[in-house]
C-alpha cells in the first residue's frame, strides 16, 4: 500500500473518514486524561469545597 492509496482511503471513503474521526477522539481523550492527572498533582494541596467534583473519583469520601 503506497501513500496515494492510503491518502485516498483516509480522505475519500466513509470508512477512512470514520477512522480519522475515531483516531482524533481517542488521541483527544488520552491528552485530556494526561492533562487532568498533571493538574491534580500540581494542585494537590488545595482544599476541596462542596462544589468541587472529581472526574476520577479517587479522592471522594464514599461514606454517604
MODELLER restraints for C-alpha pairs under 7 A, 6 or more apart:
rsr = mdl.restraints
at = mdl.atoms
rsr.add(forms.Gaussian(group=physical.xy_distance, feature=features.Distance(at['CA:9:A'], at['CA:16:A']), mean=5.25, stdev=0.5))
rsr.add(forms.Gaussian(group=physical.xy_distance, feature=features.Distance(at['CA:10:A'], at['CA:16:A']), mean=3.83, stdev=0.5))
rsr.add(forms.Gaussian(group=physical.xy_distance, feature=features.Distance(at['CA:10:A'], at['CA:17:A']), mean=5.60, stdev=0.5))
rsr.add(forms.Gaussian(group=physical.xy_distance, feature=features.Distance(at['CA:10:A'], at['CA:20:A']), mean=6.93, stdev=0.5))
rsr.add(forms.Gaussian(group=physical.xy_distance, feature=features.Distance(at['CA:11:A'], at['CA:17:A']), mean=5.87, stdev=0.5))
